[in-house]
């Protein structure tokens, strides 16, 4: 590598990962969130490169999940919430007045802490979004179910019981089924909120392997309280504390040579020592 190579500079003044030199898949500018006039996020700005995994970490109550929910407008469902700033996903302003929210949530899939399966068959769970959005002809549904269950490593385990209740699956299988359901509608971005927090170590390893595989085709924003997990799967890491973005850096630099004292405090003590006002959620 040439000694004269310079990296693009991020909004927090830190040199960015080379992959982020490309047009970002997600661009967040001055994102702020209030819940009934209580500040939760404060002017968060960051970019996410296409086909990368960005891990969002921080102390409990730092605003990680709230940030994730801002990306697909889930806070619209919460009375008293208010968002300011800009969120661009695939060149579209998520908060533009004419954005169709159902279409937005097709483009931005989400996997929650605990698997949310519907009281229906395994097959029907995969097809839930497809049927609701009518984006794929019914003649193609069988192939779509098989393709997406294979993608999440579930096909061989369930191919002979597709009409069985999804609730009959183990928690690890249910979480992979939720991922298959998200993939079935061809999202551009996948949000994951503590996707392995309710899983055993074997199932956790399977989901982490799936995340690494999906990175080849999808952009993923992962909230995780498990720093070891972020070390294993993330390309970039973002630290939030008290609703403020402290640092964004490539994984190796974040864990081994962070720029900010708050980051070093968090890695050692799991607290940033920040005092930005009221606690976030």
C-alpha positions as CSV (number, residue, x, y, z in Angstrom):
1,X,0.0,0.0,0.0
2,X,1.4,3.4,-1.0
3,X,2.4,5.6,1.9
4,X,0.6,8.5,0.2
5,X,-2.8,6.8,0.3
6,X,-5.3,8.9,2.2
7,X,-8.7,7.6,3.4
8,X,-12.0,9.5,3.2
9,X,-12.8,11.3,6.4
10,X,-16.0,10.4,8.2
11,X,-18.3,13.0,9.9
12,X,-16.6,12.3,13.3
13,X,-13.2,13.3,11.8
14,X,-11.9,9.7,11.7
15,X,-10.5,8.1,8.5
16,X,-13.1,5.7,7.1
17,X,-12.7,2.1,5.9
18,X,-11.9,1.9,2.1
19,X,-15.2,0.2,1.4
20,X,-17.0,3.4,2.6
21,X,-15.4,5.4,-0.2
22,X,-18.2,4.1,-2.4
23,X,-21.7,5.6,-2.2
24,X,-23.1,4.4,1.1
25,X,-26.1,2.0,1.2
26,X,-27.3,3.9,4.3
27,X,-26.5,7.6,5.1
28,X,-27.7,9.1,8.4
29,X,-27.3,12.8,9.0
30,X,-28.1,14.6,12.2
31,X,-30.7,12.0,13.3
32,X,-32.4,13.0,16.5
33,X,-35.3,11.2,18.3
34,X,-37.6,12.4,21.1
35,X,-40.1,10.4,23.0
36,X,-42.7,12.7,24.6
37,X,-40.1,15.5,24.6
38,X,-37.4,13.2,26.1
39,X,-34.3,13.1,23.9
40,X,-33.3,9.6,22.9
41,X,-30.9,10.2,20.0
42,X,-28.9,13.4,19.4
43,X,-27.7,14.3,16.0
44,X,-26.4,10.9,15.0
45,X,-24.5,10.9,11.7
46,X,-22.9,7.9,10.0
47,X,-22.6,6.0,6.8
48,X,-23.0,2.2,6.1
49,X,-21.3,0.8,3.0
50,X,-23.2,-1.7,0.8
51,X,-22.7,-5.4,1.5
52,X,-21.1,-4.9,4.9
53,X,-22.1,-5.7,8.5
54,X,-22.1,-2.7,10.8
55,X,-22.3,-3.6,14.5
56,X,-23.9,-1.0,16.8
57,X,-22.7,-1.3,20.4
58,X,-23.0,0.7,23.6
59,X,-24.0,0.5,27.2
60,X,-27.5,-0.5,28.2
61,X,-29.9,2.4,27.5
62,X,-27.6,4.1,25.0
63,X,-30.2,4.3,22.2
64,X,-29.0,1.3,20.0
65,X,-32.5,-0.2,19.4
66,X,-34.1,3.2,19.0
67,X,-31.5,4.0,16.3
68,X,-32.3,0.8,14.5
69,X,-36.1,1.4,14.6
70,X,-35.5,4.9,13.1
71,X,-34.1,3.3,10.0
72,X,-37.4,1.7,9.0
73,X,-39.8,4.1,10.8
74,X,-41.0,1.7,13.5
75,X,-41.2,4.7,15.7
76,X,-44.2,5.9,13.7
77,X,-46.1,3.3,15.7
78,X,-45.2,5.0,19.0
79,X,-47.4,7.9,20.2
80,X,-45.4,11.0,21.2
81,X,-42.3,10.1,19.1
82,X,-40.6,12.7,17.0
83,X,-37.8,12.4,14.5
84,X,-35.5,15.0,13.0
85,X,-32.6,14.7,10.6
86,X,-32.2,12.6,7.5
87,X,-32.0,8.9,6.8
88,X,-31.2,7.8,3.2
89,X,-31.5,4.1,2.3
90,X,-30.6,3.2,-1.3
91,X,-30.9,6.9,-2.3
92,X,-34.4,7.3,-0.9
93,X,-35.2,9.6,2.0
94,X,-36.9,7.4,4.5
95,X,-38.8,10.3,6.1
96,X,-39.8,12.0,2.9
97,X,-43.6,12.9,3.0
98,X,-44.6,10.6,0.1
99,X,-42.7,7.5,1.1
100,X,-45.0,4.5,1.2
101,X,-44.1,2.9,4.6
102,X,-45.2,-0.7,3.7
103,X,-42.9,-0.6,0.7
104,X,-40.2,0.9,2.8
105,X,-40.5,-2.0,5.2
106,X,-40.2,-4.4,2.3
107,X,-36.9,-2.9,1.4
108,X,-35.7,-2.9,5.0
109,X,-36.2,-6.2,6.7
110,X,-35.9,-6.6,10.5
111,X,-35.1,-9.5,12.8
112,X,-35.9,-9.0,16.5
113,X,-34.4,-10.2,19.7
114,X,-36.9,-13.0,20.1
115,X,-38.1,-14.8,17.0
116,X,-41.6,-13.7,16.0
117,X,-43.3,-16.5,14.2
118,X,-47.0,-16.3,13.2
119,X,-49.5,-19.0,14.3
120,X,-49.4,-20.6,10.9
121,X,-47.3,-23.2,9.0
122,X,-43.6,-22.9,8.2
123,X,-44.4,-22.3,4.6
124,X,-47.0,-19.6,5.4
125,X,-44.5,-17.8,7.6
126,X,-42.0,-17.5,4.7
127,X,-44.7,-16.2,2.4
128,X,-46.3,-13.8,4.8
129,X,-44.7,-10.6,3.4
130,X,-44.9,-11.9,-0.2
131,X,-48.7,-12.5,0.1
132,X,-49.3,-9.1,1.8
133,X,-47.3,-7.1,-0.7
134,X,-48.2,-9.2,-3.8
135,X,-44.7,-8.8,-5.2
136,X,-44.3,-12.3,-6.6
137,X,-46.7,-14.5,-8.6
138,X,-48.3,-17.4,-6.7
139,X,-46.8,-19.8,-9.3
140,X,-43.3,-19.0,-8.0
141,X,-44.1,-19.4,-4.3
142,X,-42.9,-23.0,-3.9
143,X,-39.5,-22.2,-5.4
144,X,-39.2,-19.0,-3.4
145,X,-39.9,-20.9,-0.1
146,X,-37.3,-23.6,-0.9
147,X,-34.7,-21.0,-2.0
148,X,-35.0,-18.9,1.1
149,X,-35.1,-21.8,3.5
150,X,-32.0,-23.1,1.9
151,X,-30.4,-19.7,2.2
152,X,-30.8,-19.7,6.0
153,X,-29.8,-23.4,6.3
154,X,-33.2,-24.6,7.3
155,X,-34.5,-26.4,4.2
156,X,-33.1,-29.9,5.0
157,X,-34.5,-29.7,8.5
158,X,-38.1,-28.7,7.5
159,X,-38.6,-29.7,3.8
160,X,-40.9,-32.7,4.8
161,X,-43.0,-30.6,7.2
162,X,-43.6,-27.3,5.5
163,X,-47.3,-27.4,6.5
164,X,-46.5,-28.0,10.2
165,X,-46.9,-25.1,12.6
166,X,-43.9,-22.8,12.8
167,X,-44.2,-22.8,16.6
168,X,-43.1,-26.5,16.5
169,X,-39.6,-25.4,15.6
170,X,-36.8,-24.7,18.1
171,X,-36.0,-21.1,19.0
172,X,-32.9,-21.3,16.8
173,X,-34.9,-22.6,13.9
174,X,-37.6,-20.0,14.4
175,X,-35.0,-17.2,14.2
176,X,-33.7,-18.6,10.9
177,X,-37.3,-18.8,9.7
178,X,-37.7,-15.1,10.5
179,X,-34.6,-14.4,8.5
180,X,-36.1,-16.4,5.6
181,X,-39.3,-14.4,5.8
182,X,-37.3,-11.2,5.6
183,X,-35.3,-12.4,2.6
184,X,-38.4,-13.6,0.7
185,X,-39.4,-10.0,-0.1
186,X,-35.9,-9.1,-1.5
187,X,-34.9,-6.4,1.0
188,X,-32.0,-4.1,0.4
189,X,-31.1,-3.7,4.0
190,X,-31.5,-6.1,7.0
191,X,-31.7,-4.8,10.6
192,X,-31.0,-7.2,13.4
193,X,-31.7,-6.3,17.0
194,X,-29.9,-8.7,19.3
195,X,-30.8,-11.7,17.1
196,X,-29.1,-14.3,19.2
197,X,-29.9,-13.0,22.7
198,X,-32.5,-15.8,23.3
199,X,-30.5,-18.6,21.6
200,X,-28.2,-21.3,22.9
201,X,-24.5,-21.3,21.8
202,X,-25.0,-23.8,19.0
203,X,-27.9,-21.8,17.5
204,X,-26.0,-18.5,18.0
205,X,-23.0,-19.9,16.0
206,X,-25.4,-20.9,13.2
207,X,-27.0,-17.4,13.1
208,X,-23.5,-15.8,13.1
209,X,-22.4,-18.0,10.2
210,X,-25.6,-17.0,8.3
211,X,-24.8,-13.3,8.9
212,X,-21.4,-13.7,7.4
213,X,-22.9,-15.5,4.4
214,X,-25.6,-12.9,3.9
215,X,-23.0,-10.1,3.9
216,X,-22.1,-11.1,0.3
217,X,-25.5,-9.9,-1.0
218,X,-27.0,-7.7,1.7
219,X,-26.2,-4.7,3.9
220,X,-26.7,-5.5,7.6
221,X,-27.0,-3.3,10.6
222,X,-26.6,-5.4,13.8
223,X,-27.3,-4.2,17.3
224,X,-25.6,-6.5,19.8
225,X,-24.6,-6.4,23.5
226,X,-22.1,-9.2,22.9
227,X,-18.8,-7.6,21.9
228,X,-17.3,-11.0,21.0
229,X,-20.1,-11.5,18.5
230,X,-19.4,-8.1,16.9
231,X,-15.7,-9.0,16.7
232,X,-16.7,-12.2,14.8
233,X,-19.2,-10.8,12.3
234,X,-18.9,-7.0,11.9
235,X,-16.9,-5.1,9.3
236,X,-17.4,-1.7,11.0
237,X,-18.4,-0.9,14.6
238,X,-20.4,2.1,15.8
239,X,-20.4,3.1,19.5
240,X,-23.5,4.9,20.9
241,X,-23.6,6.4,24.4
242,X,-26.5,8.4,25.8
243,X,-27.9,8.8,22.4
244,X,-24.8,10.3,20.9
245,X,-22.5,8.6,18.3
246,X,-19.0,8.4,19.9
247,X,-17.0,6.6,17.3
248,X,-17.3,4.7,14.0
249,X,-14.3,2.6,12.9
250,X,-13.3,-0.6,11.1
251,X,-13.6,-3.6,13.5
252,X,-9.8,-4.1,14.0
253,X,-9.2,-0.4,14.8
254,X,-12.2,-0.1,17.0
255,X,-11.2,-3.0,19.2
256,X,-7.4,-2.5,19.1
257,X,-6.7,1.2,18.5
258,X,-9.8,3.3,19.1
259,X,-9.5,7.1,18.9
260,X,-11.8,8.1,21.6
261,X,-11.3,7.8,25.4
262,X,-15.0,6.9,25.7
263,X,-14.5,3.9,23.4
264,X,-11.5,2.7,25.5
265,X,-13.6,3.1,28.6
266,X,-16.5,1.1,27.1
267,X,-14.2,-1.7,25.9
268,X,-12.7,-2.1,29.4
269,X,-15.6,-1.2,31.7
270,X,-18.7,-1.5,29.5
271,X,-19.4,2.2,30.3
272,X,-18.4,5.3,28.3
273,X,-18.3,7.8,31.1
274,X,-20.4,10.1,29.0
275,X,-22.7,12.7,30.3
276,X,-24.8,14.0,27.4
277,X,-28.0,14.5,29.4
278,X,-30.8,12.1,30.2
279,X,-30.4,8.4,29.5
280,X,-31.5,7.0,26.2
281,X,-33.3,3.8,25.6
